[in-house]
Amino acid sequence: MAAIETLHSRPPDALRAPGLLVTADSVALLRARLAFPREVFDVLVEPMILGLAGRVPSAREGDTAADTQPLGRSLRLALRALALRRDRILPPNAPPERVGELAHRWTYAVLLAALLRKGEAPGAESPAGRYECIVPELGRVWIGQDREASAALAAVLSDRCGQDNPILAILTEALSGCSDAAASVDTVQGHQHPSDIDPKDVSGTEPALSASEALTTQASPAALSAPPLPALFGWLRDGLAGGSIEINTRTALVHHVPEGLLLVSPGIFRSFLASQGADANSQEALKRLQRSVLKAGWHLVGADGANVLGYAWTKNGKAIARVHGIVIEQPQRLLDPLPPINPRLVRSALSGGSDP
């Protein structure tokens, strides 16, 4: 993915599109409420506004009627929603460290929902079409790496969400206009919220969920033959939390060990592929899926450089069976709170390990 570069070619005070001017104050206020660095704003937000501007009826500069057009209404809604978003904990009920890690992606999701929601964004008819046409590729990749934010955004754009959707709750309140009073708090010359986004973190993202995967609830088995990494991790997180995926039992494919969360391989990958309607026996799909996990860099590497580690099942202090798999460090990223460490699994040499 190309590195982010500040766009010096455009005037710094306004965004212009054929027949439409987005004022400098609106741009600066939007940037302040997003709390994105300029170089991040330039690649994640500016192309989207310009794309929307090019799809609305033209208007002369200074024409007050332009404010009533879809883009004007969407920008006003976005500003109100972003003001409200500051007081919300997103992801909901998440531990503080996770809230801090994902805060900017959720802010971006709120912006996308306000600008692209059903009934406002011109052009493409379907939610996935609007998303594909308007949101920059880097933005789709970045938001797609947070499965929960992607799902909440998808539900809003497809008009299929319940009242418990946190993004819908913000938009509903913003649509009432009650948050307009917040504009006096952070005027362009006033309060600016510092950002802790490292532009390199955004520009260095690699594809996780495609736009169609983020905005649709089903995919074909062929598309799932090599599912993206966040889908696997999201499946694990949901299954472990809900109890549909066993942990620490004799037949489980996931175990809490002292080093982290052991994902028994290739059994866990076969189980995931089967749950998605894909071919669980496809060696190519299994290899691609395992490579994607290793590529994420979340796993423990053995002293000898091994990515797959061995463990022994013990009874009365004696090894009775062996398993092997990938150990995910910082397991709270997948399950919090964690169950006790499985006392019957002991780290061992990989040799002699059996396929689960």
VEXFIGU-940608 format. One record per atom (N, C-alpha, C, O): residue in one letter; z, x, y. Coordinates in steps of 0.05 Angstrom, whole numbers, plus 32768, in hexadecimal, padded with zeros to 4 digits. Layout:
BEGIN
aZXY...
! end
This chain:
BEGIN
m800080117FE8m800080008000m800080128019m80108024801Aa7FEE800D802Ca7FED801D8043a8006801B8053a801380068054a800E80318060a802780328070a802380218089a800C801D8092i803980168093i8038800680ABi8033801880C3i803E802E80C5e8022800F80D4e801C801D80EDe801E80098104e80157FF28102t802A8012811At802C80018132t80107FFD813Dt80008010813Fl800A7FE48144l7FEF7FDE814Fl7FEF7FE3816Dl7FF77FD2817Ch7FE57FFA8175h7FE480008192h7FCD7FF381A0h7FCB7FF481B8s7FBA7FE88190s7FA27FDF819Cs7FA47FC581ABs7F947FBE81BCr7FBA7FB581A6r7FBC7F9B81B3r7FD07F9C81CAr7FE27FAD81CAp7FCD7F8B81DEp7FE07F8A81F4p7FFC7F8581E9p7FFF7F7581D7p80107F9481F3p802B7F9181E8p803A7F7881EFp804F7F7281E4d802F7F688202d803E7F52820Cd80357F378202d80417F228209a801F7F3581F3a80157F1B81EBa80027F1E81D3a7FF77F3481CFl7FFF7F0981C5l7FEB7F0881B0l7FD57EF681B8l7FDA7EDF81C1r7FBC7EFF81B6r7FA67EEF81BFr7F937EE981A7r7F8F7EFA8195a7F897ED181A7a7F757EC98193a7F607EB981A3a7F667EB081B9p7F487EB68197p7F337EA881A6p7F3C7E8C81AFp7F437E7B819Fg7F3D7E8981CAg7F437E6F81D5g7F617E6881D6g7F687E5281DDl7F737E7B81CEl7F8F7E7481CDl7FA07E8D81D5l7F9A7EA381CBl7FB47E8981E5l7FC67E9E81EDl7FE27E9781E4l7FEC7E8281EAv7FEE7EA981D5v800A7EA781CDv80197EB881E1v80157ED081E2t802B7EAC81F1t80377EBA8207t80497ED181FFt80527ED381E8a804C7EE48212a805D7EFB820Da807A7EF48207a80867EFF81F5d80847EE08215d809F7ED78211d80A37ECC81F4d80B77ED281E7s808F7EBD81EBs80917EB281D0s80917EC981BBs80A17EC881A8v80807EDC81BFv807E7EF281ACv80987F0381ACv80A37F098197a80A27F0981C4a80BA7F1981C6a80D27F0A81BBa80E37F1681ADl80D47EF081C0l80EA7EE181B6l80E97EDE8197l80FD7EDF818Al80D17EDB818Dl80CD7EDA8170l80D67EF48163l80E37EF4814Er80CE7F0A816Fr80D57F248164r80F37F288165r80FF7F338153a81007F1F817Ba811D7F22817Ea812C7F118169a813F7F1B815Dr81227EF98164r81307EE88150r812B7EF18133r813C7EED8122l81147EFD812El810F7F098114l811F7F228110l81277F2980FAa81247F318126a81317F4B8125a81217F5F8114a812C7F6F8105f81067F5D8115f80F57F6F8108f80ED7F86811Bf80E87F818132p80EC7F9F8111p80E17FB48122p80C47FAD812Ap80B77F9E811Cr80BB7FB98140r80A17FB3814Ar808B7FB88135r80797FA88132e808E7FCF8126e80797FD58113e80797FC280FBe80647FBD80EFv80907FB780F4v80917FA380DFv80857F8880E9v80767F7B80DBf808D7F818101f80827F68810Df80647F69810Ff80567F558109d80597F808116d803C7F838119d802D7F7D80FFd80177F738101v80387F8480E8v80297F8080D0v80317F6780C0v80217F5D80B0l804A7F5D80C4l80537F4680B5l804F7F2C80C4l804C7F1780B8v80517F2D80DEv80517F1480EEv80397F1180FFv802D7EFB8100e80307F25810Ee801A7F238120e80007F188112e7FF47F06811Dp7FF87F2380FBp7FE07F1980EFp7FE27EFC80E7p7FCE7EED80E8m7FFA7EF380E0m7FFD7ED780D9m7FFA7EC580F1m7FED7EB080EFi80057ECD8108i80027EBC8120i7FE57EBC8129i7FDB7EA78130l7FD87ED28128l7FBC7ED3812Fl7FAB7EC3811Cl7F987EB68124g7FB27EC48102g7FA37EB380EFg7FA67E9680F4g7F937E8780F2l7FBE7E8E80FBl7FC37E718101l7FB57E6A811Bl7FA97E54811Da7FB67E7C812Fa7FA97E768149a7F8B7E728145a7F7F7E628153g7F7F7E818133g7F627E7E812Fg7F5A7E658121g7F437E5F811Fr7F6E7E558117r7F687E3D8108r7F6F7E248117r7F6C7E0E810Cv7F787E268130v7F7E7E0E8140v7F687E0A8155v7F5A7E1D815Bp7F667DF28160p7F527DEE8175p7F567E01818Cp7F6C7E078193s7F407E098198s7F417E1C81AEs7F4D7E0F81C7s7F4B7DF781CAa7F597E1F81D8a7F647E1681F1a7F627E2B8206a7F627E4381FFr7F5F7E24821Er7F5D7E378234r7F797E42823Ar7F8D7E348238e7F7A7E5C8243e7F937E67824Be7F9F7E578262e7F917E4F8274g7FB97E52825Fg7FC67E438274g7FC57E25826Fg7FD17E15827Ed7FB67E1C825Bd7FB47E008255d7FCE7DF78247d7FD47E008231t7FDE7DE68254t7FF77DDE8249t7FF47DCE822Ft80077DCC8220a7FDC7DC3822Ba7FD87DB48213a7FDA7DC681FAa7FDE7DBC81E4a7FD67DE081FEa7FD77DF281E7a7FF27DF181DAa7FF47DF781C2d80077DEB81E9d80227DEB81DEd80267DD481CAd80397DD481BAt80147DC081CBt80177DA981B9t80077DAD81A0t80087D9C818Eq7FF87DC3819Eq7FE77DC88187q7FF97DD1816Fq80107DD98174p7FEF7DD08157p7FFF7DD88140p800C7DF38142p80247DF6813Bl7FFE7E07814Dl800B7E21814Fl80227E218162l80377E2C815Dg801F7E138179g80357E12818Cg804D7E048180g80647E0D8184r80487DEE8172r805F7DE08166r806C7DF18151r80847DF1814Es805C7DFF8141s80677E10812Bs80777E278137s808C7E2E812Cl806D7E33814Cl807C7E498159l80977E3F8164l80AB7E4D8160r80977E288170r80B07E1D817Br80C47E188164r80DC7E1D8166l80B97E0C814El80CA7E078137l80D57E21812Bl80EC7E238124a80C37E35812Aa80CC7E4F811Ea80E27E5B812Fa80F57E668123l80E07E5A8149l80F57E65815Al810F7E578156l81257E638155r810E7E3C8154r81277E2D8150r81337E338134r814B7E378131a81217E358120a812B7E3A8105a81377E568103a814B7E5A80F5l812B7E6A8110l81367E85810Fl81507E87811Dl81617E978115a81547E778132a816E7E778140a81837E6B812Da819A7E75812Cl817C7E57811El818F7E4B810Bl81947E5D80F3l81AA7E5E80E9r81807E6B80EBr81827E7C80D3r81987E9180D6r81A47E9980C2r819E7E9A80EFr81B27EAE80F3r81CE7EA680E9r81DD7EB780E0d81D37E8D80E9d81EE7E8380E1d81EF7E7B80C4d82037E7180BBr81D97E8080B4r81D87E788098r81DA7E908086r81CF7EA5808Ci81E97E8D8070i81EB7EA2805Ci81D47E9E8048i81D47E8A8039l81C27EB08048l81AB7EAE8036l81A77EC98028l81A77EDE8035p81A47EC9800Ep81A37EB37FFBp81BE7EA47FFAp81D37EB17FFDp81BE7E8A7FF5p81D77E7B7FF5p81EA7E857FDFp81E17E8B7FC9n82037E867FE6n82187E8D7FD2n82157EA97FC6n82207EAF7FB1a82067EBA7FD3a82027ED57FC9a82187EE77FD2a82247EE37FE7p821E7EFD7FC3p82327F107FCCp82287F1F7FE5p82107F207FE9p823A7F297FF5p82337F35800Fp821D7F4A800Dp820B7F4C801De821F7F5B7FF8e820C7F717FF6e81F07F667FF1e81DC7F727FFAr81EE7F507FE2r81D37F457FDDr81C97F377FF6r81B17F377FFBv81DA7F298004v81D27F1D801Dv81C67F318030v81B17F2D803Cg81D47F488033g81CA7F5D8044g81B07F69803Bg819F7F6F804Be81AD7F6B8021e81947F778016e817C7F66801Ae81667F70801Fl81807F4B8019l81697F398019l81677F298033l81557F188035a81787F2E8046a81797F1D805Fa815E7F1C806Da81567F068075h81507F328070h81377F32807Fh81207F238070h810F7F17807Dr81207F248056r810C7F158047r81117EF7804Ar80FE7EE8804Dw812A7EEE804Aw81307ED2804Fw81287EC9806Bw811F7EB3806Ft812D7EDB807Et81247ED5809At81067ED1809Bt80FC7EBF80A8y80F87EE2808Dy80DA7EE0808Cy80D27EC6807Ey80BF7EB98086a80E17EBF8069a80DB7EA6805Ba80DE7E8E806Da80CF7E7B806Cv80F37E8E807Ev80F87E788091v80E07E7780A5v80D77E6180ABl80D77E8E80AEl80C17E8F80C1l80A87E8380B4l809A7E7380BFl80A27E8C809Bl808A7E82808Dl808C7E638089l80787E56808Ca80A37E5A8082a80A67E3D807Ea80A17E2D8098a80947E188097a80AB7E3880AEa80A77E2A80C8a808A7E2A80D0a80807E1680DBl807C7E4080CBl80607E4280D4l804C7E3580C1l80367E2D80CAl80537E3380A7l803F7E2B8094l80467E118086l80397E098073r805B7E03808Fr80657DEC8081r804F7DD68080r803D7DD68090k80527DC4806Ck803E7DAF8068k803B7D9E8081k804F7D96808Dg80227D988088g801D7D86809Eg80187D9480B9g80107D8780CCe801E7DAF80BAe801B7DBD80D4e80057DD280D3e7FF37DD280E4a80067DE380BFa7FF37DF980BEa7FD77DEF80BAa7FD27DE080A6p7FC47DF580CCp7FA87DEC80C8p7F9A7DFC80B3p7FA47E1180AAg7F837DF380ABg7F727E038099g7F757DFA807Cg7F717DE38075a7F7C7E0E806Ba7F7E7E09804Ea7F8F7DF18048a7FA47DEC8055e7F877DE28034e7F957DC9802De7FAE7DCD801De7FC27DBF8021s7FAE7DDF800As7FC57DE37FF8s7FD97DF78004s7FD17E088013p7FF27DF57FFBp80067E088004p7FFE7E257FFCp80017E37800Ca7FF57E287FE3a7FED7E437FDBa7FD67E4D7FECa7FD47E657FF1g7FC37E3B7FF3g7FAD7E438004g7FB67E4C801Fg7FAC7E608029r7FC87E3D802Br7FD27E458046r7FE07E608044r7FDC7E718055y7FEF7E63802Fy7FFE7E7C802By7FEB7E948028y7FEE7EA98035e7FD77E908017e7FC37EA58012e7FB37EAD802Be7FAE7EC48030c7FAC7E98803Bc7F9A7E9C8052c7FA97EA8806Ac7F9D7EB78079i7FC27EA1806Di7FD07EA88086i7FE37EC08084i7FE47ED08096v7FF27EC1806Ev80067ED6806Cv7FF97EF08064v7FEA7EF18050p7FFF7F068072p7FF37F20806Bp7FFB7F28804Fp80107F218045e7FEA7F388043e7FEF7F418027e800A7F4E8025e80197F498012l80117F608038l802A7F6E8037l80427F5B8038l80567F5E802Cg803E7F458048g80537F31804Ag80567F228031g806D7F1C8029r80407F1B8023r80427F0D800Ar80507F1E7FF5r80607F147FE5v80497F387FF4v80567F4A7FE1v80747F4C7FE7v80857F4A7FD5w807B7F4F8001w80977F538008w80A87F3B8002w80BD7F3D7FF6i809F7F23800Ai80AF7F0B8004i80AE7F057FE6i80C27EF97FDCg80997F0C7FD9g80977F067FBCg80AA7F167FABg80AF7F0F7F94q80B57F2C7FB7q80C87F3C7FA7q80E47F2F7FA6q80F57F387F97d80E87F1B7FB6d81017F0C7FB4d80FB7EF07FA7d80F17EDE7FB4r81017EEE7F8Er80F97ED67F7Fr81067EBD7F8Ar80F97EA87F8Ce811F7EBE7F92e812D7EA77F9Ce81227E9D7FB7e811E7E867FBBa811C7EB17FC9a81107EA97FE2a80F47E9E7FDEa80ED7E8B7FECs80E57EAA7FCCs80CA7EA07FC7s80CA7E847FBDs80BA7E737FC4a80DD7E7E7FAAa80DF7E647F9Fa80E77E4F7FB4a80DC7E397FB4a80FA7E567FC5a81037E447FDAa80EC7E3E7FEEa80E77E277FF6l80DD7E537FF5l80C67E508007l80B17E3F7FFAl80A57E2D8007a80AB7E457FE1a80967E367FD2a809D7E187FD1a808B7E077FD5a80B67E127FCDa80BE7DF67FCBa80BA7DE87FE6a80B27DD17FE6v80C07DF67FFCv80BC7DEA8016v809F7DE5801Cv80977DD08025l808E7DF98017l80727DF7801Dl80647DE3800Bl80507DD68014s806D7DDF7FF3s80617DCB7FE1s806E7DB07FE4s80667D9D7FD6d80827DAE7FF5d808F7D947FFAd809C7D897FE0d809B7D717FDBr80A77D9B7FD0r80B47D937FB7r80D17D9A7FB6r80DD7D997FA0c80DE7D9F7FCCc80F97DA97FCBc810D7D937FD1c81077D7F7FDFg81257D967FC7g813B7D837FCDg814A7D8C7FE6g81447DA07FF2q815D7D7C7FEDq816C7D818006q817E7D998004q81887DA38018d81817DA47FEBd81927DBC7FE9d81827DD67FEEd818E7DEB7FECn81697DD37FF3n81597DEB7FF9n81627DF78014n81617DE98028p816B7E108014p81767E1B802Dp81627E1D8044p81697E1A805Bi81497E23803Di81357E258052i812E7E09805Di812A7E068075l812C7DF5804Cl81287DDA8056l813E7DD18068l81397DC4807Ca81577DD88061a816E7DD08072a816B7DDC808Ea81717DCE80A2i81627DF48090i815E7E0180AAi81477DF380B9i814A7DED80D1l81317DEE80ACl811A7DE180B9l81217DC580C2l81197DBC80D7t81307DB680B2t81387D9B80B9t81487D9B80D2t81447D8A80E4e815B7DAD80D4e816B7DAE80ECe815B7DB88104e815E7DAE811Ba81497DCB80FFa81387DD58115a81257DBF811Fa81207DBE8137l811B7DAE810El81097D998116l81177D848127l810B7D768137s81327D838125s81417D718136s81427D7B8153s81487D6B8165g813C7D958157g813C7DA08172g81577DA9817Cg815A7DB28192c816C7DA6816Bc81877DAC8174c818B7DCA817Ac819D7DD18189s817B7DDB816Es817F7DF78171s81717E03818As81727E1B818Ed81647DF2819Ad81577DFC81B1d816B7E0A81C4d81637E1C81D3a81847E0281C3a81987E0E81D5a819C7E2B81CFa81A57E3A81E1a81957E3481B7a81987E5081B0a81867E6281C0a818A7E7A81C1a81717E5781CCa815E7E6781DBa816B7E7681F2a81637E8C81F9s81807E6B81FEs818D7E788214s819D7E90820Bs81A57EA1821Cv81A37E9281F1v81B47EA881E7v81A47EC281E4v81AE7ED881E9d818B7EBF81DCd817B7ED781D6d81607ED681E5d814C7ED981D8t81617ED281FFt81487ED3820Et813C7EEF820Bt81497F028202v81237EF18213v81157F0A8210v81247F21821Dv81247F378212q81307F1D8234q813E7F328242q815B7F348238q81697F478240g81647F228227g81807F218220g81857F2D8204g817B7F4381FEh81937F1F81F4h819D7F2A81DBh81877F3181C8h81757F2081C2q81877F4981BEq81747F5281AAq81837F598191q81967F698193h817C7F4E817Bh818A7F548162h817F7F6D8155h81677F6D814Ep818F7F828152p81857F9A8146p817D7F958129p81887F84811Bs81697FA48120s815F7FA08105s81667FB980F4s81657FD080FEd816D7FB480DBd81717FCA80C9d815B7FCD80B5d815E7FDA80A0i81447FC080BAi812D7FC380A8i81217FDF80ADi811C7FE780C3d811D7FED8097d810E80068098d80F17FFF8093d80EA7FF5807Ep80E0800380A7p80C37FFD80A3p80B88009808Ap80A57FFD807Ek80C280208081k80B8802C8069k80BE801B8050k80AF801B803Dd80D5800D8051d80DC7FFC803Bd80C87FE58038d80C27FDC8022v80BE7FDB804Fv80AB7FC5804Ev80907FCF8045v80837FC48034s80877FE58052s806D7FEF804Cs806B7FFA802Fs80557FFC8024g808280028024g8081800E8009g80847FFA7FF3g808580027FDCt80847FE07FF9t80877FCC7FE4t806E7FCC7FD2t80587FD17FDBe80737FC57FB9e805C7FC37FA6e805B7FA77F9Ce806F7F997F9Cp80447F9E7F93p80407F827F8Cp80557F797F77p805B7F877F64a80607F617F7Ca80737F557F6Aa80697F3A7F62a80607F377F4Bl806B7F267F74l80607F0C7F6El80477F097F7Fl80477F0F7F97s80327F007F73s801A7EF97F83s801F7EDF7F92s80337ED17F8Ca800E7ED97FA5a80127EC17FB5a80127EA87FA3a80227E967FA6s7FFF7EA77F90s7FFD7E907F7Fs80167E8E7F6Ds801F7E777F67e80217EA47F64e80397EA37F53e80517E9B7F64e80637E8D7F5Aa80527EA37F7Da80687E9B7F8Ea80677E7E7F96a807C7E727F9Cl804F7E727F97l804D7E577FA2l80447E427F8El803E7E2C7F95t80447E4A7F74t803F7E357F60t80557E377F4Bt80617E4B7F47t80597E217F3Dt806F7E207F2At80657E267F0Et80757E2A7EFCq804B7E277F0Aq80417E2D7EEFq802A7E427EF2q801D7E437F06a80277E517EDDa80117E647EDBa80057E637EBFa80137E5A7EADs7FED7E6B7EBDs7FE07E6A7EA3s7FEC7E807E91s7FF57E957E9Bp7FEB7E7C7E76p7FF57E917E64p7FE77EAC7E68p7FF27EC17E65a7FCD7EAA7E6Fa7FBE7EC37E74a7FCA7ED37E8Ba7FCC7EEB7E8Aa7FD17EC47EA1a7FDC7ED17EB8a7FF87EDD7EB2a80017EEF7EC0l80057ED27E9Dl80207EDB7E97l80207EF07E81l80367EF87E78s80097EF97E79s80087F0D7E64s80157F277E6Ds801F7F377E5Ca80167F2D7E87a80247F447E91a80327F3B7EABa80297F427EC1p80487F2C7EA8p80557F207EBFp80607F357ED2p80677F4B7ECAp80627F2E7EECp806D7F417F00p808A7F457EFCp80987F337EF1l80947F5B7F05l80B07F637F00l80C47F4F7F0Al80D67F477EFBp80C27F457F23p80D77F327F2Cp80D87F197F1Bp80EE7F0D7F19a80C37F117F0Fa80C47EF97EFDa80D67EFF7EE5a80E57EEE7EDDl80D47F177EDAl80E57F1E7EC4l81027F1F7ECDl81147F147EC0f81077F2C7EE3f81237F2F7EECf812E7F147EF5f81467F0E7EF0g811D7F037F01g81277EE87F08g812D7ED87EF0g81417EC97EEFw811C7EDA7EDBw81217ECC7EC2w813B7ED57EB5w814B7EC57EACl81407EEF7EB6l815A7EFA7EABl81717EEF7EBCl81857EE67EB0r816F7EF17ED6r81857EE87EE7r818B7ECB7EE2r81A37EC37EDFd81777EBA7EE2d817B7E9D7EDEd81867E987EC2d81987E877EBEg817B7EA57EADg81837EA07E92g81A07EA97E8Dg81AF7E9C7E7El81A77EC07E98l81C27ECB7E94l81D67EB97EA2l81EC7EB37E97a81D07EB17EBAa81E27EA17ECAa81E57E857EBDa81FB7E7A7EBDg81CF7E7A7EB2g81D07E5F7EA7g81D87E5E7E8Ag81DE7E497E7Fg81D97E767E7Dg81E27E767E61g81CC7E747E4Dg81D17E757E35s81B37E717E56s819D7E6E7E42s81957E897E36s81887E8A7E21i819D7E9F7E43i81997EBA7E38i81B57EC57E30i81C77EC77E40e81B87ECC7E16e81D17ED67E0Ce81D77EF27E17e81C47F017E1Ci81F07EF87E19i81F87F137E21i82107F1B7E10i82237F0C7E0En820F7F337E06n82267F407DF7n822A7F347DDBn823D7F3D7DCEt821A7F227DD2t821D7F187DB7t820E7F297DA3t81FE7F3A7DABr82127F257D8Ar82057F357D75r81E77F327D76r81D87F457D71t81DD7F1A7D7Dt81C07F157D7Et81B57F177D9At819D7F137D9Ea81C57F1E7DAEa81BC7F1E7DC9a81A87F357DCEa81A97F4A7DC1l81977F317DE1l81847F467DEAl818D7F537E04l817E7F637E0Fv81A47F4A7E0Ev81AF7F567E27v81CD7F5C7E22v81DB7F4B7E17h81D57F737E2Ah81F17F7B7E26h81FB7F8A7E3Fh81ED7F997E4Ch82157F857E46h82217F947E5Bh822E7FAC7E4Eh82417FAA7E3Fv82247FC47E55v822E7FDD7E4Bv82397FED7E62v82337FE67E79p824880027E5Dp825480117E73p823F801C7E87p8246801F7E9Fe822780217E7Ee8213802D7E8Fe820480187EA0e81F6801F7EB3g82067FFE7E98g81F77FEA7EA7g81F27FD27E95g82027FCA7E85l81DA7FC67E98l81D27FAF7E88l81BC7FB87E75l81A67FBF7E7Dl81C27FB77E5Bl81AF7FC07E47l819B7FA97E40l81A47F947E38l81827FAE7E44l816D7F9B7E3Dl81607FA57E23l81517FB97E23v81667F987E0Dv815D7FA17DF3v813E7F9F7DF2v81337F8A7DF8s81327FB57DECs81147FB77DECs810A7FBC7DD0s81157FCB7DC1p80F37FAF7DCAp80E37F9D7DDBp80EB7F807DD9p80DC7F6E7DE4g81017F7A7DCDg81097F5E7DC8g810B7F4D7DE1g81017F367DE2i81177F587DF7i811A7F497E0Fi80FF7F437E1Ci80FB7F2D7E27f80EC7F557E19f80D17F517E25f80C27F3C7E15f80B47F2B7E20r80C57F3D7DFAr80B87F287DEAr80C37F0C7DF0r80B47EF97DF2s80DE7F0B7DF4s80EA7EF17DFAs80E07EE67E15s80DC7ECE7E17f80DD7EF87E28f80D47EEF7E42f80B77EE47E41f80B07ECF7E4Bl80A67EF47E33l808A7EEB7E31l80887ED17E23l80787EBF7E2Aa80987ECD7E0Ea80977EB47DFFa80A07E9D7E10a80967E877E0Fs80B57EA27E21s80BF7E8C7E32s80AA7E837E47s80AC7E6D7E51q80987E957E4Dq80837E8F7E61q80697E847E54q80567E7F7E62g80697E817E3Ag80517E777E2Dg803C7E8D7E28g80267E867E21a80447EA67E2Ca80317EBC7E27a80347EC77E0Ba80467EBF7DFCd80227ED97E04d80227EE47DE9d80387EF97DE6d80367F0F7DF1a804E7EF27DD8a80647F047DD6a805F7F1C7DC4a806E7F2F7DC3n80497F1B7DB5n80427F317DA3n802C7F447DAEn80247F567DA0s80247F3F7DC6s800F7F507DD2s801B7F6B7DDAs802C7F6D7DECq80137F7F7DCCq801E7F9A7DD1q80177FA37DEDq80277FB17DFAe7FFF7F9C7DF6e7FF77FA47E11e80087F977E26e80117FA47E39a800E7F7D7E22a801F7F6F7E36a803B7F7A7E35a80477F7D7E4Al80457F807E1Dl80607F8B7E1Bl80627FA67E29l80757FAC7E37k804E7FB77E25k804E7FD17E32k804C7FCF7E50k805A7FDE7E5Er803B7FBD7E5Ar80397FBA7E77r80537FB07E83r805B7FB97E99l805F7F9D7E75l80787F927E80l808E7FA77E80l809D7FAA7E93q80907FB77E6Aq80A47FCC7E6Aq809F7FE17E7Fq80B17FEB7E8Br80857FE87E83r807F7FFC7E97r80877FF27EB3r809080017EC4s80837FD87EB8s808A7FCD7ED2s80A87FCF7ED7s80B17FD37EEEv80B87FCB7EC2v80D57FCE7EC5v80DC7FEB7ECBv80EC7FF07EDDl80D07FFD7EBDl80D680197EC1l80CD80227EDDl80DA80327EEBk80B680177EE6k80AB801E7F00k80BE80157F17k80BE80227F2Ca80CE80007F12a80E07FF77F27a80F6800B7F2Da8101800B7F43g80FC801C7F1Ag811080317F1Fg812D80277F1Eg813F80357F28w813280107F13w814D80057F11w815C80107EF8w8174800B7EF6h814F801D7EE7h815A80247ECDh8167803F7ECCh816180517EDCl817880437EB8l8185805C7EB3l8173806E7EA3l816880667E8Fv817080877EACv8160809B7E9Dv817380AE7E8Fv818580B87E9Bg816E80B27E75g818080C47E66g817D80E17E6Eg816B80E87E7Ca819080F17E65a8190810D7E6Ca8177811B7E63a816F812F7E6Fd816B81117E4Ed8152811D7E44d813981117E50d812381167E47g813D81007E64g812780F27E71g811E80D97E64g810A80CD7E6Ca812C80D07E50a812580B87E41a812A809F7E52a813F809D7E5Fn8117808C7E51n811B80737E5Fn8128805E7E4Cn8135804B7E56v812380607E32v812F804E7E1Ev8146805C7E11v814480717E06l815E804F7E13l8176805B7E09l8180804C7DF0l817B80357DECg818E805B7DDFg819880507DC6g81B680497DC7g81C580567DD4y81BD80347DB9y81D9802B7DB6y81DE80237D99y81CC801B7D8Ba81F780277D91a81FF80207D76a821280087D76a822680087D86w820D7FF57D65w82217FDF7D60w82367FEB7D4Ew82307FF87D3At824F7FE77D55t82657FF27D46t82787FDC7D3Bt827A7FC77D47k82847FE27D25k82997FD17D19k82AD7FE37D0Ck82A77FF37CFBn82C67FE07D15n82DC7FF17D0Cn82D6800E7D10n82DC80207D00g82C880137D27g82C2802F7D2Fg82AA803B7D21g82A480527D26k829C802C7D11k828580367D03k826B80287D0Ck826B80107D11a825680377D0Fa823C802C7D17a8230801C7D00a822E80267CE9i822980037D05i821D7FF27CF0i82007FEA7CF6i81F27FE17CE5a81F87FEE7D0Fa81DC7FE87D17a81D67FF67D31a81E87FFE7D3Fr81BD7FF97D37r81B480067D4Fr81A17FF47D5Fr81917FE67D53v81A37FF67D79v81907FE97D8Bv81887FFD7DA0v819580117DA4h81727FF77DADh816A80097DC3h815D7FF77DD9h81537FE17DD3g815D80027DF1g81517FF37E07g815480017E21g815B80197E23i814E7FF27E36i814F7FFD7E52i81697FF37E5Fi81707FDC7E5Dv817680067E6Cv81907FFF7E79v818B7FFC7E97v818380107EA4i81917FE57EA1i818E7FE07EBEi81A87FE77ECCi81BD7FDC7EC6e81A77FFA7EDEe81BF80027EEDe81C47FED7F03e81B37FDC7F09q81DC7FED7F0Dq81E57FD97F21q81DF7FBD7F16q81CF7FAE7F23p81EA7FB57F00p81E37F9C7EF3p81E97F837F03p81E07F6D7EFDq81FA7F867F18q81FF7F6F7F2Aq81E67F647F36q81E67F4D7F40r81D17F747F37r81B77F6A7F41r81AC7F547F30r819B7F457F39l81B57F527F17l81AA7F3E7F05l81C07F2A7EFDl81B97F137EF6l81D97F317EFEl81EE7F1F7EF5l82087F257F04l82127F3C7F02d82137F127F12d822C7F157F20d823B7EFB7F21d82307EE77F2Cp82537EF97F15p82637F0F7F0Ap82597F177EEEp824B7F087EE0l82607F2F7EE7l82577F3A7ECEl826C7F347EB8l82847F327EBEp82647F307E9Fp82777F2D7E89p82837F487E83p827A7F5C7E8Dp82987F487E72p82A37F627E6Ap828F7F737E5Cp827B7F697E51i82937F8D7E5Ci82827F9F7E4Ei82847F9A7E30i829A7F967E26n826E7F9A7E22n826E7F967E05n827B7FAE7DF8n826F7FC37DF8p82927FAA7DECp82A07FC27DE0p82947FCB7DC6p829B7FE17DBCr82827FBB7DBBr82787FC37DA0r825E7FD37DA2r82547FDC7D8El82547FD77DBAl823C7FE87DBEl824480037DC9l825280057DDDv823B80177DBCv824280337DC3v822880437DC6v821780417DB5r822680527DDCr820F80627DE1r820A80767DCAr821D80827DC0s81F280787DC1s81EB80897DAAs81D080957DAEs81C1808F7DC1a81C980A77D9Ca81AE80B27D9Ca819A809B7D95a81A180887D86l8182809D7DA0l816E80887D9Cl816380887D7Fl815B80737D76s8163809F7D72s815780A07D57s8165808D7D44s817E808B7D44g8156807E7D35g8160806B7D23g8162804F7D2Eg816A803C7D21g815C804C7D48g815D80327D54g814880207D48g813380287D40s814F80067D46s813D7FF37D3As81337FE07D4Es81407FDA7D63d811B7FD57D48d810F7FC07D5Ad81207FA77D58d81277F9E7D42p81287F9A7D6Fp81397F837D6Ep812B7F6B7D60p81377F567D5E
! end
